[in-house]
Amino acid sequence: MPGKAAPIKKSPAKKAAEKTPEPAAAPPPAEAAPPPPEAAPPAEAARVEAAPAEATPAAEVEAAPAAPAADTPAAEESAPADATTTEEEANTTTPTEVPTSAPRDVALEDVNNSSLTINWMTPETVGDSGLDGYLLEYCKDGTTDWVAAQEGLTEANRYCIKNLTTGDLLHVRVVAVNRGGRSEPGILAQPVPIREVADRPKIRLPRPLRSRVTRKTGEQINLVIPFLGKPKPAVSWLKDGQPLDTKRVNVRNSDNDSILFIRAAERDDSGVYEITVKVDSFEDKATITLQIVELPGPPASVKLVDSWGFNAALEWTPPRDDGNTEIIGYTVQKADKKTGDWFSVLEHYHRLTVTVTDLIMGNSYSFRVFSENKVGSSESCAVTKAVATIEKSGIIYKCPEYTEHDFTEAPKFTTPLADRAATVGYTTKLLCSVRGCPRPTIQWMKNMMIIGDDPKFRQISNQGICSLEIRKPGSFDGGVYTCKAKNAQGEATVSCKLEVKQIVIPEGKSQ
């Protein structure tokens, strides 16, 4: 790049060459120089102006003003005047130009398989001559051949270097240029691999995983985290800032997602899991808070504070184990010592003290408390050691004296027997009802003869209803039937007449 800086150094020499003929055209009046020598300096000046165009090296341009001194005697005579002029110009020349400081904060903005884009900040020190622009250069890793990235200078603080070769590893630097020359280079901190980054890594965390993820102990956990990135990103996981325990947690990565799998969750699996997706120097991170919960323990203690009237006051302390989640309430139960049955007094109760009311006078009560969280109620409970006894205060119950009622009564038939007519061979039944206290004994008679255990007759007496069933009576079963009821207070009888008829078949139908 020294060839680029040469034009900036050439400009002061050219000004000196243009100013050299001016003192020769106006010699001092004290000298009587002939006219031909007066015309010589302009011709020599023309030769001085033409010399830089013919000579390429800058050294020849700087040596051109000295040529007239060897050509003519007139040049020799004008030498003292030229020296005087050079001293005056040295006293009035602009101070030497100074390059700027190096560009700051050179950073990689983007890269693909054929180009890269970098940006930087303006140098801290620019100088009086200002800033002409920036020059970008790059070279392959392992070489020292720096190549200009553009023709001319760029005034922007961002530039895209194009037409690069895929797979190269390039070092990049930026140089600021002004009249004083090139500044110190601002170099990109790391070499850049030229390859395609089609998509920068981006984690697409599902909405349910953005808040706290709560699971019960023993449950299977399968969290799928999709992401973007090309080429295939490198995925890494941390739990609470430490690498994962592969014996407990399994991770499976694919081109577009990562799966965190736990076969049976335990409380130790709770924590903050961080996933990092990285492509080259680009990366994206996301965190997932996992909380493994279970049933809480019982309250640490519960005691009966006081009992009065029909009330009992209780207080208890929170459980030592909350199941890894907050306690949302308590369940208070009571049991009467007579029955031993437990009944819920309060459910989802939030305080640590309670007054149980509407207890029954004369009973003694025990109390117990269960703790509750999001998973459910505790399996065990805390029970009061003391018993709350509801005393009978100032109340004495006297049973009133009543005259006993005499319920004794002689038998009396409320429904008498009714005369019946029956058909031979068809079972019939006689019914009546009787009352009396004590319960009377029932006795059936036919034609005033006691019917014993004759299987033809079935005697039933139930709740004062008396019945006599005559199975398939014949014509000889007709007569007067009597029902007799008897107890210590007396006896009663009721009778009816039963007529058993024979079926008459007409003569014409007998054949």
Secondary structure per residue as TSV (DSSP state, phi and psi in degrees):
chain	resnum	aa	ss	phi	psi
A	1	M	-	360.0	-2.8
A	2	P	H	-59.2	-29.6
A	3	G	H	-62.3	-30.4
A	4	K	H	-71.8	-31.8
A	5	A	H	-80.5	-13.3
A	6	A	H	-61.4	-42.9
A	7	P	H	-58.7	-31.0
A	8	I	H	-67.5	-35.9
A	9	K	H	-77.4	-21.3
A	10	K	H	-74.4	-27.7
A	11	S	H	-63.5	-42.1
A	12	P	H	-65.9	-34.4
A	13	A	H	-67.0	-36.4
A	14	K	H	-66.9	-38.3
A	15	K	H	-64.2	-37.5
A	16	A	H	-67.4	-35.8
A	17	A	H	-68.8	-36.1
A	18	E	H	-71.4	-30.5
A	19	K	H	-83.5	-14.2
A	20	T	S	-65.1	-43.4
A	21	P	H	-68.3	-21.7
A	22	E	H	-60.5	-43.0
A	23	P	H	-68.3	-27.6
A	24	A	H	-69.7	-29.1
A	25	A	H	-73.9	-20.6
A	26	A	S	-126.5	80.9
A	27	P	-	-70.1	161.8
A	28	P	-	-65.3	140.5
A	29	P	T	-62.5	-21.0
A	30	A	T	-70.6	-24.5
A	31	E	-	-86.6	139.0
A	32	A	-	-106.3	78.0
A	33	A	-	-86.7	140.1
A	34	P	-	-66.1	157.0
A	35	P	H	-61.8	-39.2
A	36	P	H	-57.1	-44.4
A	37	P	H	-61.6	-28.5
A	38	E	H	-65.3	-31.2
A	39	A	H	-80.7	-17.3
A	40	A	H	-66.0	-42.8
A	41	P	H	-56.4	-39.8
A	42	P	H	-62.0	-38.3
A	43	A	H	-64.0	-41.2
A	44	E	H	-66.2	-34.8
A	45	A	H	-63.9	-36.6
A	46	A	H	-63.6	-39.9
A	47	R	H	-64.2	-35.5
A	48	V	H	-66.3	-39.9
A	49	E	H	-69.2	-35.2
A	50	A	H	-75.8	-24.9
A	51	A	H	-61.6	-43.6
A	52	P	H	-63.0	-32.0
A	53	A	H	-68.4	-32.7
A	54	E	H	-85.1	-34.4
A	55	A	-	-92.8	127.2
A	56	T	-	-79.6	-46.0
A	57	P	S	-65.8	146.3
A	58	A	H	-69.5	-24.8
A	59	A	H	-65.5	-34.4
A	60	E	H	-70.3	-34.9
A	61	V	H	-64.0	-40.7
A	62	E	H	-69.9	-26.4
A	63	A	H	-86.9	-10.7
A	64	A	G	-61.3	-41.2
A	65	P	G	-61.0	-20.2
A	66	A	G	-81.5	-8.7
A	67	A	T	-65.4	-43.3
A	68	P	H	-57.5	-24.9
A	69	A	H	-64.0	-27.4
A	70	A	H	-95.9	-6.2
A	71	D	H	-86.7	-51.1
A	72	T	-	-133.2	158.0
A	73	P	H	-66.3	-29.2
A	74	A	H	-61.7	-35.3
A	75	A	H	-65.3	-36.4
A	76	E	H	-64.1	-40.2
A	77	E	H	-67.0	-31.7
A	78	S	H	-85.0	-5.4
A	79	A	H	-56.5	-44.6
A	80	P	H	-60.0	-36.9
A	81	A	H	-66.8	-39.5
A	82	D	H	-63.4	-41.9
A	83	A	H	-61.5	-39.6
A	84	T	H	-64.0	-42.8
A	85	T	H	-63.8	-41.1
A	86	T	H	-62.0	-38.6
A	87	E	H	-66.2	-38.1
A	88	E	H	-66.9	-40.6
A	89	E	H	-66.9	-36.0
A	90	A	H	-61.0	-32.3
A	91	N	H	-75.9	-23.2
A	92	T	H	-108.7	4.0
A	93	T	S	-72.4	146.6
A	94	T	-	-63.8	143.7
A	95	P	-	-58.1	156.2
A	96	T	-	-62.4	135.5
A	97	E	-	-72.9	145.5
A	98	V	-	-118.0	133.2
A	99	P	-	-63.8	160.6
A	100	T	-	-76.2	171.8
A	101	S	-	-78.4	173.4
A	102	A	-	-70.5	145.9
A	103	P	-	-59.0	147.5
A	104	R	E	-104.1	156.8
A	105	D	E	49.2	55.1
A	106	V	E	-71.9	124.3
A	107	A	E	-138.5	150.0
A	108	L	E	-81.3	128.9
A	109	E	E	-101.9	-41.4
A	110	D	E	-160.2	157.3
A	111	V	E	-153.0	145.9
A	112	N	-	-141.9	-161.9
A	113	N	S	-78.4	-3.7
A	114	S	S	-141.0	-0.6
A	115	S	-	-156.1	163.8
A	116	L	E	-144.1	152.0
A	117	T	E	-124.1	130.3
A	118	I	E	-126.3	162.0
A	119	N	E	-139.2	162.1
A	120	W	E	-154.8	175.0
A	121	M	E	-114.5	155.4
A	122	T	-	-61.3	142.9
A	123	P	-	-57.9	151.8
A	124	E	S	-66.9	-41.5
A	125	T	-	-111.2	120.4
A	126	V	-	-103.6	-38.4
A	127	G	-	96.4	171.1
A	128	D	T	-71.1	-28.6
A	129	S	T	-81.4	-3.2
A	130	G	-	81.8	-163.2
A	131	L	-	-127.9	123.7
A	132	D	-	-81.6	-32.1
A	133	G	E	158.0	-169.3
A	134	Y	E	-123.3	150.6
A	135	L	E	-124.6	128.7
A	136	L	E	-103.8	138.6
A	137	E	E	-136.7	151.8
A	138	Y	E	-145.3	157.8
A	139	C	E	-149.0	155.3
A	140	K	E	-73.3	151.4
A	141	D	T	-64.0	131.8
A	142	G	T	94.8	-3.6
A	143	T	-	-123.2	171.4
A	144	T	-	-121.8	15.6
A	145	D	-	-87.5	98.7
A	146	W	-	-84.2	132.5
A	147	V	E	-115.8	134.2
A	148	A	E	-68.5	135.2
A	149	A	S	-86.8	-15.4
A	150	Q	S	-150.1	162.9
A	151	E	S	-90.9	128.7
A	152	G	S	77.8	-166.1
A	153	L	-	-109.0	154.7
A	154	T	B	-115.0	139.5
A	155	E	-	-93.8	-13.6
A	156	A	S	-77.3	161.7
A	157	N	S	-98.9	26.3
A	158	R	E	-153.6	139.2
A	159	Y	E	-151.3	143.7
A	160	C	E	-108.8	117.0
A	161	I	E	-88.6	119.3
A	162	K	-	-108.9	176.4
A	163	N	S	57.6	43.2
A	164	L	-	-92.9	165.4
A	165	T	-	-98.1	129.1
A	166	T	T	-62.4	133.7
A	167	G	T	99.1	-14.1
A	168	D	-	-71.8	150.9
A	169	L	E	-113.0	111.1
A	170	L	E	-113.0	141.1
A	171	H	E	-96.8	139.1
A	172	V	E	-128.5	140.5
A	173	R	E	-140.8	159.1
A	174	V	E	-125.6	134.4
A	175	V	E	-121.4	132.7
A	176	A	E	-91.2	139.7
A	177	V	E	-125.7	134.6
A	178	N	E	-142.7	-166.2
A	179	R	T	-63.0	-25.3
A	180	G	T	-79.8	-7.0
A	181	G	E	114.8	-156.5
A	182	R	E	-87.4	144.6
A	183	S	-	-87.1	175.6
A	184	E	-	-64.8	143.6
A	185	P	-	-76.1	146.3
A	186	G	E	-97.3	115.8
A	187	I	E	-104.6	138.1
A	188	L	-	-64.8	133.4
A	189	A	S	-60.7	-41.7
A	190	Q	S	-121.3	145.3
A	191	P	-	-65.3	149.4
A	192	V	E	-108.4	122.6
A	193	P	E	-77.8	130.7
A	194	I	-	-88.0	99.9
A	195	R	-	-156.2	165.5
A	196	E	-	-75.6	129.4
A	197	V	-	-118.0	82.1
A	198	A	-	-63.6	-42.3
A	199	D	E	-131.7	128.6
A	200	R	E	-69.7	149.3
A	201	P	E	-63.6	134.5
A	202	K	E	-147.8	122.0
A	203	I	E	-88.2	126.4
A	204	R	-	-102.9	80.0
A	205	L	-	-70.6	122.7
A	206	P	-	-59.4	149.3
A	207	R	G	-57.7	-42.6
A	208	P	G	-62.0	-21.8
A	209	L	G	-91.4	-3.4
A	210	R	T	-77.1	-24.1
A	211	S	S	-102.6	-175.2
A	212	R	-	-65.5	131.6
A	213	V	E	-98.1	119.2
A	214	T	E	-111.7	128.7
A	215	R	E	-135.4	154.4
A	216	K	E	-85.5	154.9
A	217	T	T	-63.1	141.0
A	218	G	T	89.4	-15.7
A	219	E	-	-73.7	156.1
A	220	Q	-	-89.1	133.5
A	221	I	E	-112.4	127.8
A	222	N	E	-141.1	94.8
A	223	L	E	-103.2	122.6
A	224	V	E	-106.3	121.5
A	225	I	E	-117.2	104.2
A	226	P	E	-78.6	154.3
A	227	F	E	-151.7	167.4
A	228	L	E	-116.3	157.7
A	229	G	E	156.4	136.8
A	230	K	E	-147.8	128.9
A	231	P	S	-66.0	-178.3
A	232	K	-	-53.6	122.1
A	233	P	-	-71.6	158.0
A	234	A	E	-90.7	127.6
A	235	V	E	-112.4	134.8
A	236	S	E	-138.0	151.1
A	237	W	E	-124.9	147.0
A	238	L	E	-136.0	147.9
A	239	K	E	-120.4	117.9
A	240	D	T	52.6	37.7
A	241	G	T	81.8	1.8
A	242	Q	B	-119.0	155.8
A	243	P	-	-60.1	153.3
A	244	L	-	-70.4	149.6
A	245	D	-	-83.2	106.1
A	246	T	T	-66.7	-16.5
A	247	K	T	-74.2	-25.4
A	248	R	T	-103.1	-37.2
A	249	V	-	-120.1	133.1
A	250	N	E	-111.6	142.0
A	251	V	E	-127.3	132.0
A	252	R	E	-123.7	125.5
A	253	N	E	-112.4	140.0
A	254	S	-	-126.6	-169.9
A	255	D	S	-69.2	-23.3
A	256	N	S	-134.1	6.2
A	257	D	E	-159.3	166.9
A	258	S	E	-134.0	135.1
A	259	I	E	-115.9	125.3
A	260	L	E	-101.6	121.0
A	261	F	E	-126.9	129.7
A	262	I	E	-128.0	122.9
A	263	R	S	-67.4	-49.4
A	264	A	S	-137.6	111.5
A	265	A	-	-70.7	142.3
A	266	E	-	-125.4	164.8
A	267	R	G	-64.0	-28.5
A	268	D	G	-67.9	-14.9
A	269	D	G	-77.8	-7.6
A	270	S	-	-66.4	144.9
A	271	G	E	156.9	-173.5
A	272	V	E	-103.9	116.7
A	273	Y	E	-100.3	130.1
A	274	E	E	-117.2	127.3
A	275	I	E	-108.8	135.9
A	276	T	E	-123.0	127.3
A	277	V	E	-115.0	123.3
A	278	K	E	-132.0	133.8
A	279	V	E	-128.6	111.3
A	280	D	T	55.9	-123.1
A	281	S	T	-92.3	2.9
A	282	F	E	-102.0	140.2
A	283	E	E	-150.7	160.6
A	284	D	E	-140.0	145.3
A	285	K	E	-129.4	153.4
A	286	A	E	-149.8	150.1
A	287	T	E	-120.4	145.7
A	288	I	E	-129.0	125.4
A	289	T	E	-96.4	116.6
A	290	L	E	-109.1	129.2
A	291	Q	E	-125.9	116.5
A	292	I	E	-98.7	122.0
A	293	V	E	-121.0	162.6
A	294	E	-	-151.6	179.9
A	295	L	-	-62.9	144.5
A	296	P	-	-79.1	168.6
A	297	G	-	-83.0	172.0
A	298	P	-	-73.2	165.3
A	299	P	E	-55.5	145.8
A	300	A	E	-61.8	-37.1
A	301	S	E	-161.4	155.2
A	302	V	E	-143.7	139.3
A	303	K	E	-142.1	153.1
A	304	L	E	-85.7	114.2
A	305	V	E	-79.6	-45.3
A	306	D	E	-164.6	158.2
A	307	S	E	-141.3	136.7
A	308	W	E	-154.9	147.0
A	309	G	T	54.5	-122.2
A	310	F	T	-107.3	23.8
A	311	N	E	-124.4	158.2
A	312	A	E	-144.7	133.0
A	313	A	E	-102.9	132.7
A	314	L	E	-124.2	155.0
A	315	E	E	-148.4	150.8
A	316	W	E	-147.5	169.5
A	317	T	E	-112.8	152.6
A	318	P	E	-61.7	159.5
A	319	P	E	-70.0	152.4
A	320	R	S	-71.5	-31.3
A	321	D	-	-115.4	113.6
A	322	D	-	-91.4	6.1
A	323	G	T	75.9	19.2
A	324	N	T	68.1	23.1
A	325	T	S	-154.1	164.6
A	326	E	-	-68.5	149.1
A	327	I	-	-79.7	124.7
A	328	I	-	-103.7	-4.2
A	329	G	E	170.1	177.8
A	330	Y	E	-136.1	153.0
A	331	T	E	-115.7	125.2
A	332	V	E	-109.6	130.7
A	333	Q	E	-127.7	155.4
A	334	K	E	-128.9	156.3
A	335	A	E	-143.7	132.4
A	336	D	E	-80.7	134.5
A	337	K	T	-64.0	-22.7
A	338	K	T	-70.1	-42.8
A	339	T	T	-100.3	-34.2
A	340	G	-	77.1	6.2
A	341	D	-	-85.6	136.9
A	342	W	E	-95.4	136.7
A	343	F	E	-130.5	139.4
A	344	S	E	-76.0	127.2
A	345	V	E	-93.1	-44.6
A	346	L	E	-138.3	145.1
A	347	E	E	-130.1	147.6
A	348	H	E	55.1	39.8
A	349	Y	E	-86.0	134.4
A	350	H	-	-97.2	-20.8
A	351	R	S	-88.8	173.3
A	352	L	S	-104.1	3.9
A	353	T	E	-135.3	149.8
A	354	V	E	-156.1	151.5
A	355	T	E	-114.8	116.0
A	356	V	E	-88.5	126.7
A	357	T	-	-114.9	179.4
A	358	D	-	58.6	39.8
A	359	L	-	-81.1	157.3
A	360	I	-	-92.2	133.5
A	361	M	T	-64.1	136.2
A	362	G	T	91.4	-9.5
A	363	N	-	-97.1	157.8
A	364	S	E	-115.8	136.9
A	365	Y	E	-125.1	143.9
A	366	S	E	-111.3	156.3
A	367	F	E	-132.0	150.8
A	368	R	E	-143.2	155.1
A	369	V	E	-133.3	132.7
A	370	F	E	-107.5	143.7
A	371	S	E	-96.1	156.0
A	372	E	E	-141.5	136.2
A	373	N	-	-128.7	-164.6
A	374	K	S	-64.6	-24.7
A	375	V	S	-79.7	-38.3
A	376	G	-	155.6	-165.9
A	377	S	B	-85.7	152.7
A	378	S	-	-63.8	149.5
A	379	E	S	-73.4	-30.8
A	380	S	S	-113.0	175.7
A	381	C	-	-141.9	170.5
A	382	A	E	-107.6	129.9
A	383	V	E	-115.1	141.9
A	384	T	-	-70.0	140.1
A	385	K	S	-79.7	-39.1
A	386	A	S	-81.7	158.4
A	387	V	-	-114.6	135.7
A	388	A	E	-92.2	114.9
A	389	T	E	-105.4	124.8
A	390	I	-	-92.7	103.9
A	391	E	-	-75.3	153.4
A	392	K	-	-89.2	98.1
A	393	S	-	-94.7	110.4
A	394	G	S	69.5	21.5
A	395	I	-	-123.9	117.8
A	396	I	-	-118.8	121.8
A	397	Y	-	-94.7	127.5
A	398	K	-	-111.6	124.8
A	399	C	-	-76.7	127.4
A	400	P	-	-66.7	149.8
A	401	E	-	-92.4	124.4
A	402	Y	-	-117.6	145.8
A	403	T	-	-78.3	125.9
A	404	E	-	-66.2	135.9
A	405	H	-	-85.9	136.1
A	406	D	-	-89.0	107.6
A	407	F	-	-93.7	3.9
A	408	T	-	-67.6	142.6
A	409	E	E	-155.8	140.4
A	410	A	E	-72.2	152.2
A	411	P	E	-58.3	143.3
A	412	K	E	-148.6	126.8
A	413	F	E	-80.1	120.0
A	414	T	E	-87.1	-24.9
A	415	T	E	-131.6	114.2
A	416	P	-	-79.2	170.7
A	417	L	-	-76.3	148.4
A	418	A	-	-116.4	145.3
A	419	D	-	-61.7	141.5
A	420	R	E	-130.7	156.4
A	421	A	E	-124.8	129.5
A	422	A	E	-124.2	165.7
A	423	T	E	-110.1	142.2
A	424	V	T	-58.9	130.3
A	425	G	T	88.4	-4.9
A	426	Y	S	-112.5	121.4
A	427	T	-	-60.3	139.9
A	428	T	E	-132.5	165.4
A	429	K	E	-140.9	137.6
A	430	L	E	-108.0	134.3
A	431	L	E	-129.4	145.5
A	432	C	E	-159.6	167.4
A	433	S	E	-132.5	147.4
A	434	V	E	-142.5	154.5
A	435	R	E	-135.2	159.3
A	436	G	E	167.5	154.9
A	437	C	E	-139.1	126.2
A	438	P	S	-65.4	172.4
A	439	R	-	-59.2	128.1
A	440	P	-	-77.6	155.4
A	441	T	E	-89.5	145.8
A	442	I	E	-110.6	138.0
A	443	Q	E	-139.0	130.2
A	444	W	E	-105.3	144.2
A	445	M	E	-135.4	150.5
A	446	K	E	-122.8	120.7
A	447	N	T	51.5	43.2
A	448	M	T	65.4	14.8
A	449	M	E	-107.0	129.2
A	450	I	E	-65.5	131.0
A	451	I	-	-86.7	116.4
A	452	G	-	-85.8	-131.1
A	453	D	S	-95.3	40.5
A	454	D	-	-66.3	123.5
A	455	P	T	-66.5	-12.8
A	456	K	T	-71.7	-22.9
A	457	F	E	-112.8	143.6
A	458	R	E	-126.1	116.0
A	459	Q	E	-104.3	129.1
A	460	I	E	-133.4	135.3
A	461	S	E	-137.5	117.9
A	462	N	E	-147.0	120.8
A	463	Q	T	53.9	39.0
A	464	G	T	84.9	-2.0
A	465	I	E	-97.7	121.2
A	466	C	E	-112.0	133.2
A	467	S	E	-138.6	148.5
A	468	L	E	-128.6	116.7
A	469	E	E	-102.8	126.0
A	470	I	E	-107.7	114.9
A	471	R	-	-86.0	124.1
A	472	K	S	40.7	67.2
A	473	P	-	-65.8	150.5
A	474	G	-	-105.7	179.5
A	475	S	G	-64.7	-25.3
A	476	F	G	-81.4	-5.6
A	477	D	G	-86.5	-2.9
A	478	G	-	-71.6	158.9
A	479	G	E	149.8	-164.2
A	480	V	E	-100.7	126.4
A	481	Y	E	-111.0	135.5
A	482	T	E	-126.1	139.2
A	483	C	E	-113.7	128.5
A	484	K	E	-120.8	126.7
A	485	A	E	-113.4	133.9
A	486	K	E	-144.9	135.2
A	487	N	E	-143.4	-168.2
A	488	A	T	-67.8	-21.8
A	489	Q	T	-87.8	-15.9
A	490	G	E	154.8	-162.7
A	491	E	E	-147.9	162.5
A	492	A	E	-149.4	149.9
A	493	T	E	-132.6	156.8
A	494	V	E	-147.9	142.2
A	495	S	E	-133.4	161.4
A	496	C	E	-152.8	165.6
A	497	K	E	-111.0	132.0
A	498	L	E	-114.1	127.6
A	499	E	E	-115.5	124.4
A	500	V	E	-105.5	118.7
A	501	K	E	-102.1	149.2
A	502	Q	-	-93.8	141.0
A	503	I	-	-77.6	126.8
A	504	V	-	-99.6	125.5
A	505	I	-	-105.2	126.1
A	506	P	-	-59.6	152.5
A	507	E	H	-64.0	-37.8
A	508	G	H	-64.1	-28.0
A	509	K	H	-93.3	-6.4
A	510	S	H	-70.3	-32.0
A	511	Q	-	-73.5	360.0
